[in-house]
């Protein structure tokens, strides 16, 4: 199998993103807060449906933006 064939067989990252996903701009506190709220909401929704793995992933994303907001305030 050639490298080109391996690359084609790997799934696209876009398939794993929620619909309507917009990557936030780095460095903007408002974008950090918006992303934090978005991922927190997604995490809670997944936790309610019982998908703990996906919920934990979203909680980790939310935590990243929470820390970014905190670090930006210092």
PDB file of N, H, CA, C and O in Angstrom:
ATOM      1  N   UNK A   1       0.854  -1.176   0.000  1.00  0.00           N
ATOM      2  CA  UNK A   1       0.000   0.000   0.000  1.00  0.00           C
ATOM      3  C   UNK A   1       0.900   1.239   0.000  1.00  0.00           C
ATOM      4  O   UNK A   1       1.820   1.331   0.813  1.00  0.00           O
ATOM      5  N   UNK A   2       0.648   2.173  -0.886  1.00  0.00           N
ATOM      6  H   UNK A   2      -0.099   2.098  -1.546  1.00  0.00           H
ATOM      7  CA  UNK A   2       1.465   3.383  -0.975  1.00  0.00           C
ATOM      8  C   UNK A   2       0.983   4.428   0.026  1.00  0.00           C
ATOM      9  O   UNK A   2      -0.111   4.319   0.579  1.00  0.00           O
ATOM     10  N   UNK A   3       1.816   5.440   0.250  1.00  0.00           N
ATOM     11  H   UNK A   3       2.705   5.529  -0.199  1.00  0.00           H
ATOM     12  CA  UNK A   3       1.430   6.513   1.167  1.00  0.00           C
ATOM     13  C   UNK A   3       0.172   7.232   0.692  1.00  0.00           C
ATOM     14  O   UNK A   3      -0.674   7.596   1.508  1.00  0.00           O
ATOM     15  N   UNK A   4       0.041   7.438  -0.600  1.00  0.00           N
ATOM     16  H   UNK A   4       0.728   7.142  -1.263  1.00  0.00           H
ATOM     17  CA  UNK A   4      -1.144   8.106  -1.138  1.00  0.00           C
ATOM     18  C   UNK A   4      -2.399   7.293  -0.840  1.00  0.00           C
ATOM     19  O   UNK A   4      -3.441   7.860  -0.515  1.00  0.00           O
ATOM     20  N   UNK A   5      -2.308   5.978  -0.949  1.00  0.00           N
ATOM     21  H   UNK A   5      -1.461   5.517  -1.214  1.00  0.00           H
ATOM     22  CA  UNK A   5      -3.464   5.132  -0.666  1.00  0.00           C
ATOM     23  C   UNK A   5      -3.810   5.173   0.815  1.00  0.00           C
ATOM     24  O   UNK A   5      -4.990   5.157   1.166  1.00  0.00           O
ATOM     25  N   UNK A   6      -2.815   5.226   1.690  1.00  0.00           N
ATOM     26  H   UNK A   6      -1.856   5.239   1.404  1.00  0.00           H
ATOM     27  CA  UNK A   6      -3.075   5.303   3.125  1.00  0.00           C
ATOM     28  C   UNK A   6      -3.787   6.603   3.478  1.00  0.00           C
ATOM     29  O   UNK A   6      -4.725   6.612   4.275  1.00  0.00           O
ATOM     30  N   UNK A   7      -3.335   7.696   2.878  1.00  0.00           N
ATOM     31  H   UNK A   7      -2.573   7.688   2.230  1.00  0.00           H
ATOM     32  CA  UNK A   7      -3.953   8.991   3.173  1.00  0.00           C
ATOM     33  C   UNK A   7      -5.415   9.022   2.750  1.00  0.00           C
ATOM     34  O   UNK A   7      -6.248   9.603   3.444  1.00  0.00           O
ATOM     35  N   UNK A   8      -5.726   8.416   1.646  1.00  0.00           N
ATOM     36  H   UNK A   8      -5.049   7.944   1.081  1.00  0.00           H
ATOM     37  CA  UNK A   8      -7.116   8.421   1.175  1.00  0.00           C
ATOM     38  C   UNK A   8      -8.015   7.582   2.066  1.00  0.00           C
ATOM     39  O   UNK A   8      -9.206   7.870   2.182  1.00  0.00           O
ATOM     40  N   UNK A   9      -7.478   6.566   2.688  1.00  0.00           N
ATOM     41  H   UNK A   9      -6.510   6.332   2.594  1.00  0.00           H
ATOM     42  CA  UNK A   9      -8.311   5.681   3.492  1.00  0.00           C
ATOM     43  C   UNK A   9      -8.592   6.235   4.886  1.00  0.00           C
ATOM     44  O   UNK A   9      -9.449   5.715   5.600  1.00  0.00           O
ATOM     45  N   UNK A  10      -7.874   7.287   5.275  1.00  0.00           N
ATOM     46  H   UNK A  10      -7.177   7.709   4.695  1.00  0.00           H
ATOM     47  CA  UNK A  10      -8.111   7.864   6.596  1.00  0.00           C
ATOM     48  C   UNK A  10      -9.338   8.755   6.543  1.00  0.00           C
ATOM     49  O   UNK A  10      -9.539   9.480   5.569  1.00  0.00           O
ATOM     50  N   UNK A  11     -10.166   8.707   7.594  1.00  0.00           N
ATOM     51  H   UNK A  11     -10.002   8.118   8.385  1.00  0.00           H
ATOM     52  CA  UNK A  11     -11.376   9.529   7.594  1.00  0.00           C
ATOM     53  C   UNK A  11     -11.041  11.018   7.702  1.00  0.00           C
ATOM     54  O   UNK A  11     -10.028  11.404   8.287  1.00  0.00           O
ATOM     55  N   UNK A  12     -11.887  11.814   7.144  1.00  0.00           N
ATOM     56  H   UNK A  12     -12.710  11.501   6.669  1.00  0.00           H
ATOM     57  CA  UNK A  12     -11.720  13.258   7.205  1.00  0.00           C
ATOM     58  C   UNK A  12     -12.091  13.768   8.588  1.00  0.00           C
ATOM     59  O   UNK A  12     -13.024  13.254   9.206  1.00  0.00           O
ATOM     60  N   UNK A  13     -11.380  14.762   9.079  1.00  0.00           N
ATOM     61  H   UNK A  13     -10.623  15.180   8.578  1.00  0.00           H
ATOM     62  CA  UNK A  13     -11.698  15.335  10.391  1.00  0.00           C
ATOM     63  C   UNK A  13     -13.029  16.067  10.368  1.00  0.00           C
ATOM     64  O   UNK A  13     -13.673  16.214  11.406  1.00  0.00           O
ATOM     65  N   UNK A  14     -13.442  16.521   9.211  1.00  0.00           N
ATOM     66  H   UNK A  14     -12.918  16.402   8.367  1.00  0.00           H
ATOM     67  CA  UNK A  14     -14.708  17.242   9.109  1.00  0.00           C
ATOM     68  C   UNK A  14     -15.887  16.338   9.438  1.00  0.00           C
ATOM     69  O   UNK A  14     -16.934  16.824   9.867  1.00  0.00           O
ATOM     70  N   UNK A  15     -15.735  15.035   9.245  1.00  0.00           N
ATOM     71  H   UNK A  15     -14.885  14.640   8.896  1.00  0.00           H
ATOM     72  CA  UNK A  15     -16.817  14.105   9.547  1.00  0.00           C
ATOM     73  C   UNK A  15     -17.089  14.022  11.043  1.00  0.00           C
ATOM     74  O   UNK A  15     -18.196  13.673  11.452  1.00  0.00           O
ATOM     75  N   UNK A  16     -16.089  14.339  11.862  1.00  0.00           N
ATOM     76  H   UNK A  16     -15.189  14.622  11.530  1.00  0.00           H
ATOM     77  CA  UNK A  16     -16.229  14.229  13.310  1.00  0.00           C
ATOM     78  C   UNK A  16     -16.706  15.510  13.967  1.00  0.00           C
ATOM     79  O   UNK A  16     -16.944  15.524  15.174  1.00  0.00           O
ATOM     80  N   UNK A  17     -16.851  16.583  13.209  1.00  0.00           N
ATOM     81  H   UNK A  17     -16.657  16.571  12.228  1.00  0.00           H
ATOM     82  CA  UNK A  17     -17.241  17.853  13.788  1.00  0.00           C
ATOM     83  C   UNK A  17     -18.759  17.970  13.825  1.00  0.00           C
ATOM     84  O   UNK A  17     -19.447  17.490  12.925  1.00  0.00           O
ATOM     85  N   UNK A  18     -19.287  18.625  14.892  1.00  0.00           N
ATOM     86  H   UNK A  18     -18.728  19.016  15.623  1.00  0.00           H
ATOM     87  CA  UNK A  18     -20.730  18.828  14.956  1.00  0.00           C
ATOM     88  C   UNK A  18     -21.198  19.676  13.773  1.00  0.00           C
ATOM     89  O   UNK A  18     -20.445  20.503  13.259  1.00  0.00           O
ATOM     90  N   UNK A  19     -22.434  19.469  13.350  1.00  0.00           N
ATOM     91  H   UNK A  19     -23.046  18.797  13.768  1.00  0.00           H
ATOM     92  CA  UNK A  19     -22.943  20.278  12.241  1.00  0.00           C
ATOM     93  C   UNK A  19     -22.991  21.736  12.668  1.00  0.00           C
ATOM     94  O   UNK A  19     -23.311  22.049  13.815  1.00  0.00           O
ATOM     95  N   UNK A  20     -22.675  22.609  11.749  1.00  0.00           N
ATOM     96  H   UNK A  20     -22.415  22.355  10.818  1.00  0.00           H
ATOM     97  CA  UNK A  20     -22.631  24.032  12.066  1.00  0.00           C
ATOM     98  C   UNK A  20     -21.383  24.439  12.807  1.00  0.00           C
ATOM     99  O   UNK A  20     -21.312  25.552  13.328  1.00  0.00           O
ATOM    100  N   UNK A  21     -20.392  23.561  12.870  1.00  0.00           N
ATOM    101  H   UNK A  21     -20.450  22.656  12.447  1.00  0.00           H
ATOM    102  CA  UNK A  21     -19.162  23.834  13.609  1.00  0.00           C
ATOM    103  C   UNK A  21     -18.396  24.970  12.948  1.00  0.00           C
ATOM    104  O   UNK A  21     -18.143  24.952  11.743  1.00  0.00           O
ATOM    105  N   UNK A  22     -18.033  25.957  13.757  1.00  0.00           N
ATOM    106  H   UNK A  22     -18.238  25.971  14.735  1.00  0.00           H
ATOM    107  CA  UNK A  22     -17.202  27.064  13.291  1.00  0.00           C
ATOM    108  C   UNK A  22     -16.010  27.154  14.222  1.00  0.00           C
ATOM    109  O   UNK A  22     -16.182  27.311  15.431  1.00  0.00           O
ATOM    110  N   UNK A  23     -14.806  27.058  13.683  1.00  0.00           N
ATOM    111  H   UNK A  23     -14.666  26.931  12.701  1.00  0.00           H
ATOM    112  CA  UNK A  23     -13.608  27.137  14.516  1.00  0.00           C
ATOM    113  C   UNK A  23     -13.450  28.560  15.023  1.00  0.00           C
ATOM    114  O   UNK A  23     -13.408  29.494  14.223  1.00  0.00           O
ATOM    115  N   UNK A  24     -13.360  28.749  16.352  1.00  0.00           N
ATOM    116  H   UNK A  24     -13.394  27.990  17.002  1.00  0.00           H
ATOM    117  CA  UNK A  24     -13.230  30.094  16.907  1.00  0.00           C
ATOM    118  C   UNK A  24     -11.873  30.715  16.602  1.00  0.00           C
ATOM    119  O   UNK A  24     -10.882  30.012  16.406  1.00  0.00           O
ATOM    120  N   UNK A  25     -11.845  32.031  16.564  1.00  0.00           N
ATOM    121  H   UNK A  25     -12.651  32.603  16.723  1.00  0.00           H
ATOM    122  CA  UNK A  25     -10.595  32.755  16.375  1.00  0.00           C
ATOM    123  C   UNK A  25      -9.848  32.797  17.705  1.00  0.00           C
ATOM    124  O   UNK A  25     -10.445  33.082  18.744  1.00  0.00           O
ATOM    125  N   UNK A  26      -8.561  32.517  17.678  1.00  0.00           N
ATOM    126  H   UNK A  26      -8.076  32.285  16.834  1.00  0.00           H
ATOM    127  CA  UNK A  26      -7.752  32.483  18.895  1.00  0.00           C
ATOM    128  C   UNK A  26      -7.542  33.890  19.426  1.00  0.00           C
ATOM    129  O   UNK A  26      -7.456  34.846  18.655  1.00  0.00           O
ATOM    130  N   UNK A  27      -7.461  34.014  20.741  1.00  0.00           N
ATOM    131  H   UNK A  27      -7.531  33.237  21.367  1.00  0.00           H
ATOM    132  CA  UNK A  27      -7.087  35.263  21.374  1.00  0.00           C
ATOM    133  C   UNK A  27      -8.227  36.199  21.709  1.00  0.00           C
ATOM    134  O   UNK A  27      -7.990  37.234  22.331  1.00  0.00           O
ATOM    135  N   UNK A  28      -9.435  35.889  21.334  1.00  0.00           N
ATOM    136  H   UNK A  28      -9.628  35.048  20.828  1.00  0.00           H
ATOM    137  CA  UNK A  28     -10.560  36.753  21.614  1.00  0.00           C
ATOM    138  C   UNK A  28     -11.342  36.173  22.785  1.00  0.00           C
ATOM    139  O   UNK A  28     -11.852  35.056  22.704  1.00  0.00           O
ATOM    140  N   UNK A  29     -11.436  36.939  23.879  1.00  0.00           N
ATOM    141  H   UNK A  29     -11.021  37.846  23.944  1.00  0.00           H
ATOM    142  CA  UNK A  29     -12.088  36.446  25.096  1.00  0.00           C
ATOM    143  C   UNK A  29     -13.536  36.083  24.818  1.00  0.00           C
ATOM    144  O   UNK A  29     -14.041  35.091  25.343  1.00  0.00           O
ATOM    145  N   UNK A  30     -14.203  36.873  24.001  1.00  0.00           N
ATOM    146  H   UNK A  30     -13.793  37.679  23.574  1.00  0.00           H
ATOM    147  CA  UNK A  30     -15.604  36.568  23.676  1.00  0.00           C
ATOM    148  C   UNK A  30     -15.713  35.218  22.982  1.00  0.00           C
ATOM    149  O   UNK A  30     -16.619  34.439  23.275  1.00  0.00           O
ATOM    150  N   UNK A  31     -14.796  34.940  22.067  1.00  0.00           N
ATOM    151  H   UNK A  31     -14.060  35.573  21.829  1.00  0.00           H
ATOM    152  CA  UNK A  31     -14.809  33.650  21.378  1.00  0.00           C
ATOM    153  C   UNK A  31     -14.508  32.507  22.335  1.00  0.00           C
ATOM    154  O   UNK A  31     -15.078  31.424  22.204  1.00  0.00           O
ATOM    155  N   UNK A  32     -13.618  32.738  23.295  1.00  0.00           N
ATOM    156  H   UNK A  32     -13.155  33.619  23.401  1.00  0.00           H
ATOM    157  CA  UNK A  32     -13.332  31.711  24.300  1.00  0.00           C
ATOM    158  C   UNK A  32     -14.600  31.392  25.092  1.00  0.00           C
ATOM    159  O   UNK A  32     -14.928  30.226  25.311  1.00  0.00           O
ATOM    160  N   UNK A  33     -15.302  32.434  25.515  1.00  0.00           N
ATOM    161  H   UNK A  33     -15.035  33.381  25.337  1.00  0.00           H
ATOM    162  CA  UNK A  33     -16.509  32.225  26.313  1.00  0.00           C
ATOM    163  C   UNK A  33     -17.595  31.533  25.489  1.00  0.00           C
ATOM    164  O   UNK A  33     -18.272  30.630  25.982  1.00  0.00           O
ATOM    165  N   UNK A  34     -17.758  31.951  24.248  1.00  0.00           N
ATOM    166  H   UNK A  34     -17.208  32.684  23.848  1.00  0.00           H
ATOM    167  CA  UNK A  34     -18.751  31.328  23.374  1.00  0.00           C
ATOM    168  C   UNK A  34     -18.435  29.853  23.168  1.00  0.00           C
ATOM    169  O   UNK A  34     -19.328  29.007  23.223  1.00  0.00           O
ATOM    170  N   UNK A  35     -17.172  29.548  22.932  1.00  0.00           N
ATOM    171  H   UNK A  35     -16.446  30.235  22.887  1.00  0.00           H
ATOM    172  CA  UNK A  35     -16.770  28.157  22.734  1.00  0.00           C
ATOM    173  C   UNK A  35     -16.942  27.348  24.011  1.00  0.00           C
ATOM    174  O   UNK A  35     -17.374  26.196  23.968  1.00  0.00           O
ATOM    175  N   UNK A  36     -16.606  27.947  25.140  1.00  0.00           N
ATOM    176  H   UNK A  36     -16.255  28.882  25.175  1.00  0.00           H
ATOM    177  CA  UNK A  36     -16.793  27.268  26.430  1.00  0.00           C
ATOM    178  C   UNK A  36     -18.268  26.914  26.629  1.00  0.00           C
ATOM    179  O   UNK A  36     -18.598  25.786  26.994  1.00  0.00           O
ATOM    180  N   UNK A  37     -19.140  27.874  26.389  1.00  0.00           N
ATOM    181  H   UNK A  37     -18.872  28.790  26.092  1.00  0.00           H
ATOM    182  CA  UNK A  37     -20.572  27.631  26.573  1.00  0.00           C
ATOM    183  C   UNK A  37     -21.092  26.582  25.587  1.00  0.00           C
ATOM    184  O   UNK A  37     -21.907  25.733  25.948  1.00  0.00           O
ATOM    185  N   UNK A  38     -20.610  26.646  24.333  1.00  0.00           N
ATOM    186  H   UNK A  38     -19.948  27.336  24.040  1.00  0.00           H
ATOM    187  CA  UNK A  38     -21.049  25.691  23.319  1.00  0.00           C
ATOM    188  C   UNK A  38     -20.668  24.271  23.715  1.00  0.00           C
ATOM    189  O   UNK A  38     -21.503  23.367  23.680  1.00  0.00           O
ATOM    190  N   UNK A  39     -19.390  24.073  24.096  1.00  0.00           N
ATOM    191  H   UNK A  39     -18.712  24.807  24.124  1.00  0.00           H
ATOM    192  CA  UNK A  39     -18.941  22.729  24.436  1.00  0.00           C
ATOM    193  C   UNK A  39     -19.554  22.234  25.746  1.00  0.00           C
ATOM    194  O   UNK A  39     -19.803  21.038  25.898  1.00  0.00           O
ATOM    195  N   UNK A  40     -19.796  23.136  26.684  1.00  0.00           N
ATOM    196  H   UNK A  40     -19.593  24.107  26.561  1.00  0.00           H
ATOM    197  CA  UNK A  40     -20.470  22.732  27.925  1.00  0.00           C
ATOM    198  C   UNK A  40     -21.881  22.244  27.633  1.00  0.00           C
ATOM    199  O   UNK A  40     -22.326  21.237  28.185  1.00  0.00           O
ATOM    200  N   UNK A  41     -22.581  22.964  26.763  1.00  0.00           N
ATOM    201  H   UNK A  41     -22.220  23.781  26.315  1.00  0.00           H
ATOM    202  CA  UNK A  41     -23.938  22.571  26.388  1.00  0.00           C
ATOM    203  C   UNK A  41     -23.941  21.235  25.660  1.00  0.00           C
ATOM    204  O   UNK A  41     -24.773  20.373  25.940  1.00  0.00           O
ATOM    205  N   UNK A  42     -23.014  21.064  24.731  1.00  0.00           N
ATOM    206  H   UNK A  42     -22.338  21.765  24.503  1.00  0.00           H
ATOM    207  CA  UNK A  42     -22.918  19.787  24.014  1.00  0.00           C
ATOM    208  C   UNK A  42     -22.594  18.647  24.977  1.00  0.00           C
ATOM    209  O   UNK A  42     -23.142  17.552  24.851  1.00  0.00           O
ATOM    210  N   UNK A  43     -21.714  18.900  25.929  1.00  0.00           N
ATOM    211  H   UNK A  43     -21.269  19.789  26.031  1.00  0.00           H
ATOM    212  CA  UNK A  43     -21.329  17.860  26.893  1.00  0.00           C
ATOM    213  C   UNK A  43     -22.512  17.449  27.752  1.00  0.00           C
ATOM    214  O   UNK A  43     -22.742  16.260  27.969  1.00  0.00           O
ATOM    215  N   UNK A  44     -23.261  18.425  28.243  1.00  0.00           N
ATOM    216  H   UNK A  44     -23.074  19.391  28.067  1.00  0.00           H
ATOM    217  CA  UNK A  44     -24.435  18.103  29.071  1.00  0.00           C
ATOM    218  C   UNK A  44     -25.472  17.322  28.268  1.00  0.00           C
ATOM    219  O   UNK A  44     -26.071  16.374  28.775  1.00  0.00           O
ATOM    220  N   UNK A  45     -25.682  17.723  27.013  1.00  0.00           N
ATOM    221  H   UNK A  45     -25.195  18.493  26.601  1.00  0.00           H
ATOM    222  CA  UNK A  45     -26.658  17.025  26.170  1.00  0.00           C
ATOM    223  C   UNK A  45     -26.241  15.574  25.945  1.00  0.00           C
ATOM    224  O   UNK A  45     -27.070  14.667  26.020  1.00  0.00           O
ATOM    225  N   UNK A  46     -24.960  15.358  25.669  1.00  0.00           N
ATOM    226  H   UNK A  46     -24.287  16.095  25.607  1.00  0.00           H
ATOM    227  CA  UNK A  46     -24.484  13.982  25.460  1.00  0.00           C
ATOM    228  C   UNK A  46     -24.552  13.174  26.748  1.00  0.00           C
ATOM    229  O   UNK A  46     -24.850  11.980  26.714  1.00  0.00           O
ATOM    230  N   UNK A  47     -24.279  13.811  27.883  1.00  0.00           N
ATOM    231  H   UNK A  47     -24.037  14.781  27.910  1.00  0.00           H
ATOM    232  CA  UNK A  47     -24.362  13.106  29.161  1.00  0.00           C
ATOM    233  C   UNK A  47     -25.803  12.654  29.431  1.00  0.00           C
ATOM    234  O   UNK A  47     -26.031  11.571  29.970  1.00  0.00           O
ATOM    235  N   UNK A  48     -26.766  13.493  29.050  1.00  0.00           N
ATOM    236  H   UNK A  48     -26.581  14.373  28.612  1.00  0.00           H
ATOM    237  CA  UNK A  48     -28.170  13.128  29.251  1.00  0.00           C
ATOM    238  C   UNK A  48     -28.602  11.968  28.363  1.00  0.00           C
ATOM    239  O   UNK A  48     -29.479  11.191  28.738  1.00  0.00           O
ATOM    240  N   UNK A  49     -27.992  11.849  27.193  1.00  0.00           N
ATOM    241  H   UNK A  49     -27.280  12.480  26.888  1.00  0.00           H
ATOM    242  CA  UNK A  49     -28.334  10.730  26.308  1.00  0.00           C
ATOM    243  C   UNK A  49     -27.601   9.452  26.694  1.00  0.00           C
ATOM    244  O   UNK A  49     -27.902   8.374  26.182  1.00  0.00           O
ATOM    245  N   UNK A  50     -26.633   9.583  27.604  1.00  0.00           N
ATOM    246  H   UNK A  50     -26.388  10.459  28.019  1.00  0.00           H
ATOM    247  CA  UNK A  50     -25.922   8.401  28.083  1.00  0.00           C
ATOM    248  C   UNK A  50     -24.614   8.112  27.379  1.00  0.00           C
ATOM    249  O   UNK A  50     -23.983   7.092  27.657  1.00  0.00           O
ATOM    250  N   UNK A  51     -24.190   8.976  26.481  1.00  0.00           N
ATOM    251  H   UNK A  51     -24.703   9.804  26.255  1.00  0.00           H
ATOM    252  CA  UNK A  51     -22.922   8.762  25.775  1.00  0.00           C
ATOM    253  C   UNK A  51     -21.805   9.433  26.563  1.00  0.00           C
ATOM    254  O   UNK A  51     -21.457  10.585  26.303  1.00  0.00           O
ATOM    255  N   UNK A  52     -21.251   8.718  27.516  1.00  0.00           N
ATOM    256  H   UNK A  52     -21.533   7.782  27.728  1.00  0.00           H
ATOM    257  CA  UNK A  52     -20.245   9.276  28.424  1.00  0.00           C
ATOM    258  C   UNK A  52     -18.945   9.615  27.717  1.00  0.00           C
ATOM    259  O   UNK A  52     -18.276  10.578  28.092  1.00  0.00           O
ATOM    260  N   UNK A  53     -18.577   8.856  26.716  1.00  0.00           N
ATOM    261  H   UNK A  53     -19.120   8.074  26.412  1.00  0.00           H
ATOM    262  CA  UNK A  53     -17.309   9.084  26.007  1.00  0.00           C
ATOM    263  C   UNK A  53     -17.350  10.420  25.268  1.00  0.00           C
ATOM    264  O   UNK A  53     -16.438  11.237  25.401  1.00  0.00           O
ATOM    265  N   UNK A  54     -18.395  10.634  24.499  1.00  0.00           N
ATOM    266  H   UNK A  54     -19.135   9.971  24.391  1.00  0.00           H
ATOM    267  CA  UNK A  54     -18.523  11.889  23.753  1.00  0.00           C
ATOM    268  C   UNK A  54     -18.687  13.056  24.722  1.00  0.00           C
ATOM    269  O   UNK A  54     -18.131  14.131  24.497  1.00  0.00           O
ATOM    270  N   UNK A  55     -19.442  12.853  25.795  1.00  0.00           N
ATOM    271  H   UNK A  55     -19.894  11.979  25.978  1.00  0.00           H
ATOM    272  CA  UNK A  55     -19.632  13.907  26.790  1.00  0.00           C
ATOM    273  C   UNK A  55     -18.294  14.309  27.400  1.00  0.00           C
ATOM    274  O   UNK A  55     -18.017  15.498  27.558  1.00  0.00           O
ATOM    275  N   UNK A  56     -17.474  13.340  27.740  1.00  0.00           N
ATOM    276  H   UNK A  56     -17.699  12.374  27.613  1.00  0.00           H
ATOM    277  CA  UNK A  56     -16.160  13.643  28.323  1.00  0.00           C
ATOM    278  C   UNK A  56     -15.290  14.409  27.344  1.00  0.00           C
ATOM    279  O   UNK A  56     -14.565  15.321  27.741  1.00  0.00           O
ATOM    280  N   UNK A  57     -15.354  14.052  26.075  1.00  0.00           N
ATOM    281  H   UNK A  57     -15.944  13.311  25.753  1.00  0.00           H
ATOM    282  CA  UNK A  57     -14.601  14.766  25.058  1.00  0.00           C
ATOM    283  C   UNK A  57     -15.030  16.243  25.021  1.00  0.00           C
ATOM    284  O   UNK A  57     -14.187  17.140  25.003  1.00  0.00           O
ATOM    285  N   UNK A  58     -16.325  16.477  25.010  1.00  0.00           N
ATOM    286  H   UNK A  58     -17.010  15.749  25.024  1.00  0.00           H
ATOM    287  CA  UNK A  58     -16.820  17.862  25.002  1.00  0.00           C
ATOM    288  C   UNK A  58     -16.451  18.592  26.296  1.00  0.00           C
ATOM    289  O   UNK A  58     -16.109  19.774  26.260  1.00  0.00           O
ATOM    290  N   UNK A  59     -16.518  17.898  27.442  1.00  0.00           N
ATOM    291  H   UNK A  59     -16.796  16.937  27.471  1.00  0.00           H
ATOM    292  CA  UNK A  59     -16.118  18.530  28.706  1.00  0.00           C
ATOM    293  C   UNK A  59     -14.645  18.941  28.665  1.00  0.00           C
ATOM    294  O   UNK A  59     -14.278  19.992  29.190  1.00  0.00           O
ATOM    295  N   UNK A  60     -13.810  18.123  28.049  1.00  0.00           N
ATOM    296  H   UNK A  60     -14.108  17.269  27.623  1.00  0.00           H
ATOM    297  CA  UNK A  60     -12.392  18.468  27.940  1.00  0.00           C
ATOM    298  C   UNK A  60     -12.187  19.684  27.046  1.00  0.00           C
ATOM    299  O   UNK A  60     -11.340  20.530  27.334  1.00  0.00           O
ATOM    300  N   UNK A  61     -12.950  19.778  25.972  1.00  0.00           N
ATOM    301  H   UNK A  61     -13.638  19.091  25.738  1.00  0.00           H
ATOM    302  CA  UNK A  61     -12.876  20.965  25.127  1.00  0.00           C
ATOM    303  C   UNK A  61     -13.324  22.201  25.907  1.00  0.00           C
ATOM    304  O   UNK A  61     -12.687  23.252  25.833  1.00  0.00           O
ATOM    305  N   UNK A  62     -14.415  22.071  26.650  1.00  0.00           N
ATOM    306  H   UNK A  62     -14.932  21.218  26.710  1.00  0.00           H
ATOM    307  CA  UNK A  62     -14.916  23.193  27.447  1.00  0.00           C
ATOM    308  C   UNK A  62     -13.866  23.631  28.463  1.00  0.00           C
ATOM    309  O   UNK A  62     -13.659  24.827  28.667  1.00  0.00           O
ATOM    310  N   UNK A  63     -13.208  22.675  29.093  1.00  0.00           N
ATOM    311  H   UNK A  63     -13.376  21.703  28.927  1.00  0.00           H
ATOM    312  CA  UNK A  63     -12.172  23.003  30.068  1.00  0.00           C
ATOM    313  C   UNK A  63     -11.018  23.762  29.417  1.00  0.00           C
ATOM    314  O   UNK A  63     -10.461  24.681  30.017  1.00  0.00           O
ATOM    315  N   UNK A  64     -10.663  23.385  28.205  1.00  0.00           N
ATOM    316  H   UNK A  64     -11.116  22.639  27.717  1.00  0.00           H
ATOM    317  CA  UNK A  64      -9.601  24.089  27.485  1.00  0.00           C
ATOM    318  C   UNK A  64      -9.962  25.569  27.329  1.00  0.00           C
ATOM    319  O   UNK A  64      -9.131  26.437  27.596  1.00  0.00           O
ATOM    320  N   UNK A  65     -11.183  25.861  26.904  1.00  0.00           N
ATOM    321  H   UNK A  65     -11.858  25.156  26.688  1.00  0.00           H
ATOM    322  CA  UNK A  65     -11.587  27.251  26.710  1.00  0.00           C
ATOM    323  C   UNK A  65     -11.744  27.984  28.040  1.00  0.00           C
ATOM    324  O   UNK A  65     -11.488  29.186  28.114  1.00  0.00           O
ATOM    325  N   UNK A  66     -12.161  27.277  29.092  1.00  0.00           N
ATOM    326  H   UNK A  66     -12.368  26.301  29.033  1.00  0.00           H
ATOM    327  CA  UNK A  66     -12.239  27.885  30.411  1.00  0.00           C
ATOM    328  C   UNK A  66     -10.856  28.340  30.865  1.00  0.00           C
ATOM    329  O   UNK A  66     -10.694  29.447  31.377  1.00  0.00           O
ATOM    330  N   UNK A  67      -9.867  27.479  30.673  1.00  0.00           N
ATOM    331  H   UNK A  67      -9.999  26.579  30.257  1.00  0.00           H
ATOM    332  CA  UNK A  67      -8.501  27.845  31.048  1.00  0.00           C
ATOM    333  C   UNK A  67      -7.966  28.990  30.186  1.00  0.00           C
ATOM    334  O   UNK A  67      -7.244  29.859  30.678  1.00  0.00           O
ATOM    335  N   UNK A  68      -8.315  28.986  28.925  1.00  0.00           N
ATOM    336  H   UNK A  68      -8.901  28.281  28.526  1.00  0.00           H
ATOM    337  CA  UNK A  68      -7.885  30.084  28.034  1.00  0.00           C
ATOM    338  C   UNK A  68      -8.470  31.406  28.502  1.00  0.00           C
ATOM    339  O   UNK A  68      -7.779  32.425  28.495  1.00  0.00           O
ATOM    340  N   UNK A  69      -9.745  31.403  28.911  1.00  0.00           N
ATOM    341  H   UNK A  69     -10.306  30.576  28.916  1.00  0.00           H
ATOM    342  CA  UNK A  69     -10.368  32.627  29.433  1.00  0.00           C
ATOM    343  C   UNK A  69      -9.648  33.081  30.693  1.00  0.00           C
ATOM    344  O   UNK A  69      -9.339  34.263  30.844  1.00  0.00           O
ATOM    345  N   UNK A  70      -9.381  32.145  31.596  1.00  0.00           N
ATOM    346  H   UNK A  70      -9.632  31.185  31.472  1.00  0.00           H
ATOM    347  CA  UNK A  70      -8.713  32.473  32.862  1.00  0.00           C
ATOM    348  C   UNK A  70      -7.312  33.019  32.610  1.00  0.00           C
ATOM    349  O   UNK A  70      -6.914  34.013  33.217  1.00  0.00           O
ATOM    350  N   UNK A  71      -6.566  32.377  31.720  1.00  0.00           N
ATOM    351  H   UNK A  71      -6.889  31.569  31.227  1.00  0.00           H
ATOM    352  CA  UNK A  71      -5.203  32.823  31.433  1.00  0.00           C
ATOM    353  C   UNK A  71      -5.190  34.190  30.761  1.00  0.00           C
ATOM    354  O   UNK A  71      -4.271  34.982  30.975  1.00  0.00           O
ATOM    355  N   UNK A  72      -6.194  34.465  29.959  1.00  0.00           N
ATOM    356  H   UNK A  72      -6.940  33.822  29.786  1.00  0.00           H
ATOM    357  CA  UNK A  72      -6.271  35.732  29.248  1.00  0.00           C
ATOM    358  C   UNK A  72      -6.608  36.874  30.198  1.00  0.00           C
ATOM    359  O   UNK A  72      -6.252  38.020  29.923  1.00  0.00           O
ATOM    360  N   UNK A  73      -7.288  36.593  31.311  1.00  0.00           N
ATOM    361  H   UNK A  73      -7.578  35.662  31.534  1.00  0.00           H
ATOM    362  CA  UNK A  73      -7.646  37.625  32.285  1.00  0.00           C
ATOM    363  C   UNK A  73      -6.467  38.010  33.148  1.00  0.00           C
ATOM    364  O   UNK A  73      -6.465  39.098  33.724  1.00  0.00           O
ATOM    365  N   UNK A  74      -5.469  37.160  33.258  1.00  0.00           N
ATOM    366  H   UNK A  74      -5.471  36.276  32.790  1.00  0.00           H
ATOM    367  CA  UNK A  74      -4.308  37.427  34.129  1.00  0.00           C
ATOM    368  C   UNK A  74      -3.388  38.452  33.539  1.00  0.00           C
ATOM    369  O   UNK A  74      -2.369  38.788  34.143  1.00  0.00           O
TER     370      UNK A  74
END
